[in-house]
Amino acid sequence: MNGAAKYLSANVEPGQRVFLGTSFEFFNYKYYESTYYPISNPPLLYTGGRSDVSQMSSVEGLALLSNSDLAATFTERAHSGDTEWVIWTYAFGSNKPELPKNWVQLDEKEFPDVRPYVGTSIYVTEYRVN
């Protein structure tokens, strides 16, 4: 996650957003972003329709989340012409989030991780909203 956060800090421009596809990586990224590699907007946890922390489970970090951390959908804050970033992983039973059809992938970087086991990776994908 350190490498992904460093990459995003160097590439995310003011006004662009970083979404995380899983809470298991949200807190890792938030630590590196707030401690070493800041960006202009706080990261958002994509929740697949849940807009209130009361809808989250304890294993998702319920006690550490606030509603301002959540993005129920990718489209609620995105506008045509925006560049958006998504951090995701296959670890923890996760998958690449399904994105709106008008989001066009521009680039994707892989950052190998050693947790929970060798072979997992953190992916950072850059999109343009059409």
N, CA, C and O atoms as CSV, one atom per row, in Angstrom:
chain,resi,resn,atom,element,x,y,z
A,1,MET,N,N,0.826,-1.191,0.000
A,1,MET,CA,C,0.000,0.000,0.000
A,1,MET,C,C,0.870,1.254,0.000
A,1,MET,O,O,0.477,2.286,-0.543
A,2,ASN,N,N,2.027,1.165,0.597
A,2,ASN,CA,C,2.928,2.316,0.612
A,2,ASN,C,C,3.230,2.777,-0.817
A,2,ASN,O,O,3.178,3.973,-1.104
A,3,GLY,N,N,3.543,1.839,-1.709
A,3,GLY,CA,C,3.836,2.180,-3.096
A,3,GLY,C,C,2.636,2.771,-3.811
A,3,GLY,O,O,2.777,3.729,-4.571
A,4,ALA,N,N,1.476,2.222,-3.581
A,4,ALA,CA,C,0.258,2.738,-4.204
A,4,ALA,C,C,-0.038,4.149,-3.725
A,4,ALA,O,O,-0.392,5.013,-4.527
A,5,ALA,N,N,0.104,4.393,-2.428
A,5,ALA,CA,C,-0.155,5.725,-1.875
A,5,ALA,C,C,0.841,6.748,-2.414
A,5,ALA,O,O,0.471,7.882,-2.721
A,6,LYS,N,N,2.084,6.349,-2.525
A,6,LYS,CA,C,3.112,7.243,-3.068
A,6,LYS,C,C,2.799,7.578,-4.529
A,6,LYS,O,O,2.902,8.735,-4.936
A,7,TYR,N,N,2.423,6.583,-5.304
A,7,TYR,CA,C,2.055,6.782,-6.702
A,7,TYR,C,C,0.867,7.742,-6.825
A,7,TYR,O,O,0.887,8.660,-7.645
A,8,LEU,N,N,-0.154,7.527,-6.016
A,8,LEU,CA,C,-1.336,8.388,-6.084
A,8,LEU,C,C,-1.005,9.821,-5.675
A,8,LEU,O,O,-1.488,10.765,-6.299
A,9,SER,N,N,-0.203,9.993,-4.655
A,9,SER,CA,C,0.167,11.336,-4.220
A,9,SER,C,C,0.860,12.110,-5.343
A,9,SER,O,O,0.684,13.322,-5.468
A,10,ALA,N,N,1.640,11.412,-6.148
A,10,ALA,CA,C,2.357,12.060,-7.248
A,10,ALA,C,C,1.473,12.290,-8.474
A,10,ALA,O,O,1.826,13.088,-9.342
A,11,ASN,N,N,0.324,11.600,-8.562
A,11,ASN,CA,C,-0.481,11.656,-9.784
A,11,ASN,C,C,-1.888,12.210,-9.639
A,11,ASN,O,O,-2.453,12.698,-10.617
A,12,VAL,N,N,-2.464,12.149,-8.461
A,12,VAL,CA,C,-3.825,12.654,-8.267
A,12,VAL,C,C,-3.777,14.177,-8.199
A,12,VAL,O,O,-3.048,14.753,-7.391
A,13,GLU,N,N,-4.558,14.813,-9.053
A,13,GLU,CA,C,-4.592,16.272,-9.102
A,13,GLU,C,C,-5.737,16.798,-8.226
A,13,GLU,O,O,-6.685,16.068,-7.938
A,14,PRO,N,N,-5.647,18.058,-7.808
A,14,PRO,CA,C,-6.725,18.643,-6.992
A,14,PRO,C,C,-8.085,18.453,-7.672
A,14,PRO,O,O,-8.223,18.649,-8.880
A,15,GLY,N,N,-9.063,18.076,-6.887
A,15,GLY,CA,C,-10.413,17.852,-7.390
A,15,GLY,C,C,-10.690,16.421,-7.809
A,15,GLY,O,O,-11.851,16.037,-7.950
A,16,GLN,N,N,-9.647,15.620,-8.012
A,16,GLN,CA,C,-9.850,14.216,-8.359
A,16,GLN,C,C,-10.065,13.411,-7.084
A,16,GLN,O,O,-9.578,13.781,-6.016
A,17,ARG,N,N,-10.799,12.305,-7.205
A,17,ARG,CA,C,-11.111,11.484,-6.043
A,17,ARG,C,C,-10.465,10.110,-6.136
A,17,ARG,O,O,-10.221,9.578,-7.219
A,18,VAL,N,N,-10.196,9.557,-4.955
A,18,VAL,CA,C,-9.696,8.194,-4.829
A,18,VAL,C,C,-10.752,7.384,-4.094
A,18,VAL,O,O,-11.127,7.708,-2.967
A,19,PHE,N,N,-11.227,6.327,-4.746
A,19,PHE,CA,C,-12.200,5.415,-4.160
A,19,PHE,C,C,-11.484,4.109,-3.823
A,19,PHE,O,O,-10.587,3.679,-4.548
A,20,LEU,N,N,-11.882,3.492,-2.732
A,20,LEU,CA,C,-11.366,2.171,-2.382
A,20,LEU,C,C,-12.487,1.165,-2.449
A,20,LEU,O,O,-13.591,1.411,-1.963
A,21,GLY,N,N,-12.196,0.023,-3.060
A,21,GLY,CA,C,-13.212,-0.994,-3.289
A,21,GLY,C,C,-13.460,-1.911,-2.110
A,21,GLY,O,O,-14.387,-2.719,-2.158
A,22,THR,N,N,-12.661,-1.817,-1.046
A,22,THR,CA,C,-12.857,-2.656,0.128
A,22,THR,C,C,-12.378,-1.945,1.379
A,22,THR,O,O,-11.360,-1.253,1.358
A,23,SER,N,N,-13.103,-2.113,2.456
A,23,SER,CA,C,-12.700,-1.483,3.716
A,23,SER,C,C,-11.406,-2.081,4.249
A,23,SER,O,O,-10.694,-1.437,5.020
A,24,PHE,N,N,-11.099,-3.307,3.841
A,24,PHE,CA,C,-9.867,-3.939,4.318
A,24,PHE,C,C,-8.634,-3.189,3.824
A,24,PHE,O,O,-7.582,-3.247,4.461
A,25,GLU,N,N,-8.746,-2.501,2.722
A,25,GLU,CA,C,-7.645,-1.683,2.219
A,25,GLU,C,C,-7.863,-0.198,2.497
A,25,GLU,O,O,-6.912,0.582,2.453
A,26,PHE,N,N,-9.088,0.196,2.780
A,26,PHE,CA,C,-9.393,1.608,3.033
A,26,PHE,C,C,-8.549,2.163,4.169
A,26,PHE,O,O,-7.959,3.234,4.032
A,27,PHE,N,N,-8.483,1.463,5.271
A,27,PHE,CA,C,-7.757,1.961,6.434
A,27,PHE,C,C,-6.247,1.953,6.203
A,27,PHE,O,O,-5.542,2.840,6.686
A,28,ASN,N,N,-5.749,0.967,5.473
A,28,ASN,CA,C,-4.328,0.957,5.125
A,28,ASN,C,C,-3.981,2.179,4.289
A,28,ASN,O,O,-3.016,2.886,4.579
A,29,TYR,N,N,-4.780,2.426,3.242
A,29,TYR,CA,C,-4.510,3.576,2.381
A,29,TYR,C,C,-4.659,4.883,3.162
A,29,TYR,O,O,-3.829,5.782,3.031
A,30,LYS,N,N,-5.696,4.988,3.956
A,30,LYS,CA,C,-5.941,6.220,4.707
A,30,LYS,C,C,-4.747,6.545,5.618
A,30,LYS,O,O,-4.393,7.713,5.777
A,31,TYR,N,N,-4.136,5.533,6.209
A,31,TYR,CA,C,-2.951,5.747,7.040
A,31,TYR,C,C,-1.812,6.349,6.216
A,31,TYR,O,O,-1.253,7.380,6.591
A,32,TYR,N,N,-1.469,5.711,5.099
A,32,TYR,CA,C,-0.355,6.211,4.290
A,32,TYR,C,C,-0.663,7.580,3.701
A,32,TYR,O,O,0.214,8.442,3.648
A,33,GLU,N,N,-1.892,7.787,3.260
A,33,GLU,CA,C,-2.280,9.069,2.675
A,33,GLU,C,C,-2.191,10.177,3.707
A,33,GLU,O,O,-1.662,11.249,3.414
A,34,SER,N,N,-2.692,9.944,4.897
A,34,SER,CA,C,-2.702,11.005,5.912
A,34,SER,C,C,-1.339,11.216,6.562
A,34,SER,O,O,-1.060,12.310,7.053
A,35,THR,N,N,-0.490,10.200,6.577
A,35,THR,CA,C,0.802,10.295,7.257
A,35,THR,C,C,1.935,10.709,6.325
A,35,THR,O,O,2.783,11.515,6.709
A,36,TYR,N,N,1.964,10.168,5.106
A,36,TYR,CA,C,3.119,10.381,4.232
A,36,TYR,C,C,2.811,11.000,2.875
A,36,TYR,O,O,3.593,11.805,2.370
A,37,TYR,N,N,1.687,10.636,2.284
A,37,TYR,CA,C,1.426,10.989,0.889
A,37,TYR,C,C,0.046,11.628,0.722
A,37,TYR,O,O,-0.860,10.989,0.186
A,38,PRO,N,N,-0.131,12.852,1.161
A,38,PRO,CA,C,-1.462,13.473,1.119
A,38,PRO,C,C,-1.935,13.783,-0.299
A,38,PRO,O,O,-1.141,14.031,-1.206
A,39,ILE,N,N,-3.243,13.759,-0.453
A,39,ILE,CA,C,-3.911,14.208,-1.665
A,39,ILE,C,C,-4.926,15.264,-1.261
A,39,ILE,O,O,-5.219,15.422,-0.076
A,40,SER,N,N,-5.470,15.995,-2.247
A,40,SER,CA,C,-6.341,17.132,-1.931
A,40,SER,C,C,-7.709,16.745,-1.375
A,40,SER,O,O,-8.262,17.476,-0.553
A,41,ASN,N,N,-8.263,15.619,-1.802
A,41,ASN,CA,C,-9.565,15.163,-1.306
A,41,ASN,C,C,-9.378,13.908,-0.477
A,41,ASN,O,O,-8.538,13.073,-0.813
A,42,PRO,N,N,-10.138,13.753,0.597
A,42,PRO,CA,C,-10.009,12.526,1.385
A,42,PRO,C,C,-10.473,11.311,0.585
A,42,PRO,O,O,-11.383,11.435,-0.234
A,43,PRO,N,N,-9.871,10.143,0.802
A,43,PRO,CA,C,-10.311,8.939,0.097
A,43,PRO,C,C,-11.723,8.556,0.517
A,43,PRO,O,O,-12.177,8.888,1.612
A,44,LEU,N,N,-12.404,7.848,-0.380
A,44,LEU,CA,C,-13.772,7.406,-0.126
A,44,LEU,C,C,-13.863,5.893,-0.252
A,44,LEU,O,O,-13.253,5.294,-1.138
A,45,LEU,N,N,-14.618,5.295,0.627
A,45,LEU,CA,C,-14.864,3.859,0.593
A,45,LEU,C,C,-16.128,3.593,-0.210
A,45,LEU,O,O,-17.219,4.001,0.189
A,46,TYR,N,N,-15.983,2.907,-1.346
A,46,TYR,CA,C,-17.137,2.518,-2.147
A,46,TYR,C,C,-17.875,1.397,-1.420
A,46,TYR,O,O,-17.278,0.376,-1.078
A,47,THR,N,N,-19.167,1.586,-1.185
A,47,THR,CA,C,-19.930,0.647,-0.365
A,47,THR,C,C,-21.021,-0.111,-1.118
A,47,THR,O,O,-21.741,-0.902,-0.509
A,48,GLY,N,N,-21.159,0.104,-2.393
A,48,GLY,CA,C,-22.161,-0.644,-3.149
A,48,GLY,C,C,-23.585,-0.351,-2.735
A,48,GLY,O,O,-24.406,-1.266,-2.658
A,49,GLY,N,N,-23.895,0.897,-2.468
A,49,GLY,CA,C,-25.261,1.307,-2.154
A,49,GLY,C,C,-25.520,1.671,-0.712
A,49,GLY,O,O,-26.561,2.253,-0.407
A,50,ARG,N,N,-24.616,1.352,0.177
A,50,ARG,CA,C,-24.826,1.695,1.592
A,50,ARG,C,C,-24.294,3.103,1.858
A,50,ARG,O,O,-23.125,3.390,1.605
A,51,SER,N,N,-25.161,3.974,2.370
A,51,SER,CA,C,-24.781,5.373,2.568
A,51,SER,C,C,-24.653,5.768,4.030
A,51,SER,O,O,-24.322,6.914,4.332
A,52,ASP,N,N,-24.909,4.843,4.935
A,52,ASP,CA,C,-24.833,5.143,6.365
A,52,ASP,C,C,-24.000,4.070,7.059
A,52,ASP,O,O,-24.131,2.885,6.753
A,53,VAL,N,N,-23.151,4.479,7.987
A,53,VAL,CA,C,-22.290,3.516,8.674
A,53,VAL,C,C,-23.102,2.456,9.412
A,53,VAL,O,O,-22.601,1.358,9.653
A,54,SER,N,N,-24.325,2.760,9.769
A,54,SER,CA,C,-25.150,1.763,10.459
A,54,SER,C,C,-25.430,0.556,9.558
A,54,SER,O,O,-25.826,-0.500,10.051
A,55,GLN,N,N,-25.232,0.699,8.258
A,55,GLN,CA,C,-25.441,-0.391,7.309
A,55,GLN,C,C,-24.184,-1.245,7.128
A,55,GLN,O,O,-24.211,-2.250,6.418
A,56,MET,N,N,-23.088,-0.846,7.766
A,56,MET,CA,C,-21.814,-1.559,7.634
A,56,MET,C,C,-21.705,-2.591,8.751
A,56,MET,O,O,-22.323,-2.447,9.806
A,57,SER,N,N,-20.916,-3.630,8.510
A,57,SER,CA,C,-20.717,-4.649,9.534
A,57,SER,C,C,-19.459,-4.338,10.337
A,57,SER,O,O,-18.616,-3.546,9.914
A,58,SER,N,N,-19.348,-4.960,11.478
A,58,SER,CA,C,-18.194,-4.704,12.342
A,58,SER,C,C,-16.890,-5.117,11.678
A,58,SER,O,O,-15.863,-4.481,11.913
A,59,VAL,N,N,-16.896,-6.158,10.860
A,59,VAL,CA,C,-15.660,-6.588,10.194
A,59,VAL,C,C,-15.214,-5.607,9.114
A,59,VAL,O,O,-14.079,-5.685,8.644
A,60,GLU,N,N,-16.085,-4.690,8.716
A,60,GLU,CA,C,-15.729,-3.665,7.740
A,60,GLU,C,C,-15.168,-2.408,8.402
A,60,GLU,O,O,-14.890,-1.421,7.720
A,61,GLY,N,N,-15.003,-2.435,9.703
A,61,GLY,CA,C,-14.445,-1.280,10.403
A,61,GLY,C,C,-15.486,-0.295,10.860
A,61,GLY,O,O,-15.204,0.897,10.982
A,62,LEU,N,N,-16.673,-0.767,11.112
A,62,LEU,CA,C,-17.792,0.078,11.511
A,62,LEU,C,C,-17.407,1.117,12.563
A,62,LEU,O,O,-17.784,2.283,12.445
A,63,ALA,N,N,-16.674,0.713,13.571
A,63,ALA,CA,C,-16.332,1.627,14.671
A,63,ALA,C,C,-15.399,2.751,14.237
A,63,ALA,O,O,-15.323,3.779,14.911
A,64,LEU,N,N,-14.693,2.575,13.131
A,64,LEU,CA,C,-13.731,3.579,12.679
A,64,LEU,C,C,-14.230,4.433,11.528
A,64,LEU,O,O,-13.572,5.399,11.143
A,65,LEU,N,N,-15.376,4.093,10.979
A,65,LEU,CA,C,-15.904,4.800,9.814
A,65,LEU,C,C,-16.867,5.904,10.211
A,65,LEU,O,O,-17.517,5.840,11.254
A,66,SER,N,N,-16.948,6.915,9.363
A,66,SER,CA,C,-17.993,7.923,9.484
A,66,SER,C,C,-18.695,8.020,8.132
A,66,SER,O,O,-18.159,7.570,7.119
A,67,ASN,N,N,-19.874,8.598,8.112
A,67,ASN,CA,C,-20.621,8.700,6.863
A,67,ASN,C,C,-19.841,9.462,5.797
A,67,ASN,O,O,-20.004,9.196,4.606
A,68,SER,N,N,-18.998,10.403,6.208
A,68,SER,CA,C,-18.220,11.171,5.230
A,68,SER,C,C,-17.157,10.324,4.543
A,68,SER,O,O,-16.607,10.746,3.526
A,69,ASP,N,N,-16.853,9.138,5.072
A,69,ASP,CA,C,-15.903,8.216,4.442
A,69,ASP,C,C,-16.536,7.421,3.306
A,69,ASP,O,O,-15.823,6.836,2.491
A,70,LEU,N,N,-17.862,7.391,3.243
A,70,LEU,CA,C,-18.575,6.471,2.363
A,70,LEU,C,C,-18.994,7.085,1.036
A,70,LEU,O,O,-19.381,8.251,0.963
A,71,ALA,N,N,-18.908,6.275,-0.003
A,71,ALA,CA,C,-19.466,6.606,-1.310
A,71,ALA,C,C,-20.383,5.448,-1.688
A,71,ALA,O,O,-19.909,4.375,-2.060
A,72,ALA,N,N,-21.685,5.661,-1.594
A,72,ALA,CA,C,-22.651,4.598,-1.887
A,72,ALA,C,C,-22.588,4.171,-3.346
A,72,ALA,O,O,-22.786,2.997,-3.660
A,73,THR,N,N,-22.314,5.116,-4.236
A,73,THR,CA,C,-22.175,4.829,-5.664
A,73,THR,C,C,-20.958,5.582,-6.195
A,73,THR,O,O,-20.452,6.499,-5.548
A,74,PHE,N,N,-20.504,5.192,-7.355
A,74,PHE,CA,C,-19.410,5.917,-7.991
A,74,PHE,C,C,-19.923,7.176,-8.680
A,74,PHE,O,O,-19.160,8.119,-8.890
A,75,THR,N,N,-21.196,7.200,-9.030
A,75,THR,CA,C,-21.722,8.303,-9.836
A,75,THR,C,C,-22.179,9.510,-9.030
A,75,THR,O,O,-22.358,10.587,-9.598
A,76,GLU,N,N,-22.373,9.363,-7.724
A,76,GLU,CA,C,-22.944,10.465,-6.949
A,76,GLU,C,C,-22.053,11.701,-6.903
A,76,GLU,O,O,-22.550,12.805,-6.678
A,77,ARG,N,N,-20.762,11.542,-7.108
A,77,ARG,CA,C,-19.848,12.683,-7.042
A,77,ARG,C,C,-19.059,12.892,-8.325
A,77,ARG,O,O,-18.251,13.818,-8.403
A,78,ALA,N,N,-19.272,12.058,-9.325
A,78,ALA,CA,C,-18.490,12.126,-10.553
A,78,ALA,C,C,-19.254,12.859,-11.650
A,78,ALA,O,O,-20.470,12.715,-11.781
A,79,HIS,N,N,-18.526,13.642,-12.430
A,79,HIS,CA,C,-19.113,14.403,-13.527
A,79,HIS,C,C,-18.322,14.137,-14.804
A,79,HIS,O,O,-17.153,13.754,-14.755
A,80,SER,N,N,-18.960,14.341,-15.922
A,80,SER,CA,C,-18.300,14.158,-17.208
A,80,SER,C,C,-17.006,14.970,-17.258
A,80,SER,O,O,-16.981,16.146,-16.891
A,81,GLY,N,N,-15.941,14.328,-17.714
A,81,GLY,CA,C,-14.637,14.977,-17.800
A,81,GLY,C,C,-13.752,14.761,-16.588
A,81,GLY,O,O,-12.555,15.043,-16.638
A,82,ASP,N,N,-14.320,14.267,-15.504
A,82,ASP,CA,C,-13.533,14.018,-14.284
A,82,ASP,C,C,-12.577,12.845,-14.480
A,82,ASP,O,O,-12.827,11.936,-15.271
A,83,THR,N,N,-11.486,12.896,-13.743
A,83,THR,CA,C,-10.592,11.754,-13.613
A,83,THR,C,C,-10.783,11.199,-12.216
A,83,THR,O,O,-10.719,11.942,-11.236
A,84,GLU,N,N,-11.013,9.916,-12.116
A,84,GLU,CA,C,-11.238,9.247,-10.836
A,84,GLU,C,C,-10.271,8.079,-10.712
A,84,GLU,O,O,-9.830,7.519,-11.716
A,85,TRP,N,N,-9.950,7.720,-9.491
A,85,TRP,CA,C,-8.997,6.646,-9.204
A,85,TRP,C,C,-9.675,5.616,-8.314
A,85,TRP,O,O,-10.427,5.976,-7.408
A,86,VAL,N,N,-9.414,4.337,-8.567
A,86,VAL,CA,C,-9.994,3.267,-7.758
A,86,VAL,C,C,-8.863,2.334,-7.311
A,86,VAL,O,O,-8.079,1.850,-8.126
A,87,ILE,N,N,-8.801,2.096,-6.000
A,87,ILE,CA,C,-7.873,1.119,-5.428
A,87,ILE,C,C,-8.682,-0.127,-5.128
A,87,ILE,O,O,-9.747,-0.056,-4.514
A,88,TRP,N,N,-8.173,-1.267,-5.564
A,88,TRP,CA,C,-8.906,-2.518,-5.344
A,88,TRP,C,C,-7.912,-3.672,-5.246
A,88,TRP,O,O,-6.724,-3.514,-5.530
A,89,THR,N,N,-8.418,-4.828,-4.839
A,89,THR,CA,C,-7.595,-6.020,-4.662
A,89,THR,C,C,-8.459,-7.261,-4.835
A,89,THR,O,O,-9.684,-7.198,-4.727
A,90,TYR,N,N,-7.812,-8.383,-5.103
A,90,TYR,CA,C,-8.493,-9.668,-5.087
A,90,TYR,C,C,-8.409,-10.312,-3.703
A,90,TYR,O,O,-9.086,-11.305,-3.437
A,91,ALA,N,N,-7.584,-9.752,-2.827
A,91,ALA,CA,C,-7.420,-10.303,-1.476
A,91,ALA,C,C,-8.713,-10.143,-0.676
A,91,ALA,O,O,-9.587,-9.359,-1.046
A,92,PHE,N,N,-8.824,-10.872,0.396
A,92,PHE,CA,C,-9.970,-10.793,1.316
A,92,PHE,C,C,-11.282,-11.158,0.635
A,92,PHE,O,O,-12.345,-10.763,1.114
A,93,GLY,N,N,-11.238,-11.893,-0.458
A,93,GLY,CA,C,-12.451,-12.256,-1.179
A,93,GLY,C,C,-13.012,-11.127,-2.017
A,93,GLY,O,O,-14.152,-11.203,-2.475
A,94,SER,N,N,-12.228,-10.080,-2.225
A,94,SER,CA,C,-12.681,-8.921,-2.997
A,94,SER,C,C,-12.480,-9.134,-4.491
A,94,SER,O,O,-11.810,-10.074,-4.920
A,95,ASN,N,N,-13.071,-8.246,-5.265
A,95,ASN,CA,C,-12.931,-8.221,-6.715
A,95,ASN,C,C,-12.836,-6.777,-7.174
A,95,ASN,O,O,-13.031,-5.842,-6.398
A,96,LYS,N,N,-12.533,-6.621,-8.444
A,96,LYS,CA,C,-12.544,-5.288,-9.033
A,96,LYS,C,C,-13.997,-4.810,-9.043
A,96,LYS,O,O,-14.879,-5.506,-9.545
A,97,PRO,N,N,-14.242,-3.626,-8.488
A,97,PRO,CA,C,-15.632,-3.150,-8.444
A,97,PRO,C,C,-16.195,-2.933,-9.849
A,97,PRO,O,O,-15.474,-2.566,-10.776
A,98,GLU,N,N,-17.482,-3.165,-9.976
A,98,GLU,CA,C,-18.156,-2.865,-11.235
A,98,GLU,C,C,-18.355,-1.361,-11.311
A,98,GLU,O,O,-18.913,-0.748,-10.401
A,99,LEU,N,N,-17.899,-0.784,-12.390
A,99,LEU,CA,C,-17.931,0.668,-12.540
A,99,LEU,C,C,-18.977,1.084,-13.557
A,99,LEU,O,O,-19.395,0.281,-14.391
A,100,PRO,N,N,-19.403,2.346,-13.487
A,100,PRO,CA,C,-20.376,2.827,-14.476
A,100,PRO,C,C,-19.831,2.668,-15.898
A,100,PRO,O,O,-18.622,2.738,-16.119
A,101,LYS,N,N,-20.722,2.457,-16.843
A,101,LYS,CA,C,-20.317,2.230,-18.231
A,101,LYS,C,C,-19.630,3.451,-18.844
A,101,LYS,O,O,-18.858,3.318,-19.794
A,102,ASN,N,N,-19.907,4.632,-18.307
A,102,ASN,CA,C,-19.285,5.834,-18.880
A,102,ASN,C,C,-17.907,6.133,-18.272
A,102,ASN,O,O,-17.328,7.181,-18.557
A,103,TRP,N,N,-17.380,5.234,-17.447
A,103,TRP,CA,C,-16.016,5.369,-16.930
A,103,TRP,C,C,-15.088,4.561,-17.834
A,103,TRP,O,O,-15.253,3.350,-17.982
A,104,VAL,N,N,-14.121,5.234,-18.430
A,104,VAL,CA,C,-13.186,4.607,-19.354
A,104,VAL,C,C,-11.836,4.465,-18.655
A,104,VAL,O,O,-11.274,5.438,-18.150
A,105,GLN,N,N,-11.333,3.245,-18.636
A,105,GLN,CA,C,-10.045,2.999,-17.986
A,105,GLN,C,C,-8.923,3.626,-18.798
A,105,GLN,O,O,-8.817,3.399,-20.003
A,106,LEU,N,N,-8.076,4.424,-18.126
A,106,LEU,CA,C,-6.928,5.052,-18.761
A,106,LEU,C,C,-5.633,4.305,-18.465
A,106,LEU,O,O,-4.768,4.182,-19.331
A,107,ASP,N,N,-5.506,3.813,-17.246
A,107,ASP,CA,C,-4.265,3.164,-16.834
A,107,ASP,C,C,-4.546,2.302,-15.612
A,107,ASP,O,O,-5.536,2.498,-14.907
A,108,GLU,N,N,-3.654,1.342,-15.376
A,108,GLU,CA,C,-3.761,0.513,-14.180
A,108,GLU,C,C,-2.365,0.093,-13.754
A,108,GLU,O,O,-1.570,-0.372,-14.571
A,109,LYS,N,N,-2.074,0.257,-12.481
A,109,LYS,CA,C,-0.786,-0.129,-11.908
A,109,LYS,C,C,-1.033,-1.211,-10.861
A,109,LYS,O,O,-2.039,-1.199,-10.151
A,110,GLU,N,N,-0.094,-2.139,-10.785
A,110,GLU,CA,C,-0.166,-3.222,-9.796
A,110,GLU,C,C,0.959,-3.044,-8.792
A,110,GLU,O,O,2.106,-2.793,-9.161
A,111,PHE,N,N,0.614,-3.176,-7.513
A,111,PHE,CA,C,1.571,-3.089,-6.425
A,111,PHE,C,C,1.487,-4.376,-5.619
A,111,PHE,O,O,0.563,-4.544,-4.822
A,112,PRO,N,N,2.452,-5.302,-5.815
A,112,PRO,CA,C,2.420,-6.581,-5.086
A,112,PRO,C,C,2.450,-6.356,-3.575
A,112,PRO,O,O,3.174,-5.498,-3.070
A,113,ASP,N,N,1.656,-7.138,-2.877
A,113,ASP,CA,C,1.558,-7.050,-1.425
A,113,ASP,C,C,2.026,-8.374,-0.832
A,113,ASP,O,O,2.058,-9.390,-1.526
A,114,VAL,N,N,2.380,-8.365,0.419
A,114,VAL,CA,C,2.794,-9.598,1.084
A,114,VAL,C,C,1.761,-10.062,2.103
A,114,VAL,O,O,1.944,-11.098,2.741
A,115,ARG,N,N,0.685,-9.310,2.260
A,115,ARG,CA,C,-0.363,-9.710,3.187
A,115,ARG,C,C,-1.653,-9.888,2.423
A,115,ARG,O,O,-1.868,-9.120,1.485
A,116,PRO,N,N,-2.504,-10.790,2.717
A,116,PRO,CA,C,-2.359,-11.786,3.765
A,116,PRO,C,C,-1.449,-12.919,3.358
A,116,PRO,O,O,-1.081,-13.736,4.202
A,117,TYR,N,N,-1.070,-12.999,2.091
A,117,TYR,CA,C,-0.152,-14.042,1.635
A,117,TYR,C,C,0.549,-13.524,0.381
A,117,TYR,O,O,0.034,-12.657,-0.324
A,118,VAL,N,N,1.712,-14.067,0.126
A,118,VAL,CA,C,2.452,-13.661,-1.067
A,118,VAL,C,C,1.609,-13.936,-2.307
A,118,VAL,O,O,0.982,-14.990,-2.413
A,119,GLY,N,N,1.594,-13.008,-3.226
A,119,GLY,CA,C,0.842,-13.184,-4.461
A,119,GLY,C,C,-0.349,-12.260,-4.582
A,119,GLY,O,O,-0.898,-12.105,-5.673
A,120,THR,N,N,-0.757,-11.650,-3.504
A,120,THR,CA,C,-1.850,-10.693,-3.606
A,120,THR,C,C,-1.276,-9.356,-4.063
A,120,THR,O,O,-0.086,-9.092,-3.890
A,121,SER,N,N,-2.106,-8.536,-4.631
A,121,SER,CA,C,-1.667,-7.243,-5.127
A,121,SER,C,C,-2.708,-6.176,-4.829
A,121,SER,O,O,-3.895,-6.458,-4.663
A,122,ILE,N,N,-2.225,-4.953,-4.769
A,122,ILE,CA,C,-3.077,-3.772,-4.712
A,122,ILE,C,C,-3.062,-3.200,-6.127
A,122,ILE,O,O,-1.994,-3.053,-6.723
A,123,TYR,N,N,-4.224,-2.881,-6.664
A,123,TYR,CA,C,-4.318,-2.292,-7.995
A,123,TYR,C,C,-4.819,-0.864,-7.867
A,123,TYR,O,O,-5.708,-0.569,-7.068
A,124,VAL,N,N,-4.238,0.013,-8.664
A,124,VAL,CA,C,-4.682,1.397,-8.754
A,124,VAL,C,C,-5.079,1.622,-10.204
A,124,VAL,O,O,-4.249,1.519,-11.107
A,125,THR,N,N,-6.348,1.929,-10.420
A,125,THR,CA,C,-6.857,2.115,-11.778
A,125,THR,C,C,-7.342,3.542,-11.941
A,125,THR,O,O,-8.084,4.063,-11.109
A,126,GLU,N,N,-6.912,4.164,-13.024
A,126,GLU,CA,C,-7.287,5.543,-13.345
A,126,GLU,C,C,-8.383,5.503,-14.402
A,126,GLU,O,O,-8.292,4.755,-15.376
A,127,TYR,N,N,-9.411,6.307,-14.205
A,127,TYR,CA,C,-10.548,6.369,-15.136
A,127,TYR,C,C,-10.855,7.808,-15.530
A,127,TYR,O,O,-10.609,8.748,-14.775
A,128,ARG,N,N,-11.395,7.947,-16.725
A,128,ARG,CA,C,-11.966,9.211,-17.208
A,128,ARG,C,C,-13.468,9.009,-17.297
A,128,ARG,O,O,-13.931,8.021,-17.867
A,129,VAL,N,N,-14.233,9.940,-16.736
A,129,VAL,CA,C,-15.689,9.877,-16.792
A,129,VAL,C,C,-16.141,10.567,-18.079
A,129,VAL,O,O,-15.854,11.744,-18.293
A,130,ASN,N,N,-16.846,9.828,-18.927
A,130,ASN,CA,C,-17.361,10.410,-20.189
A,130,ASN,C,C,-18.758,10.937,-20.007
A,130,ASN,O,O,-19.349,11.459,-20.953
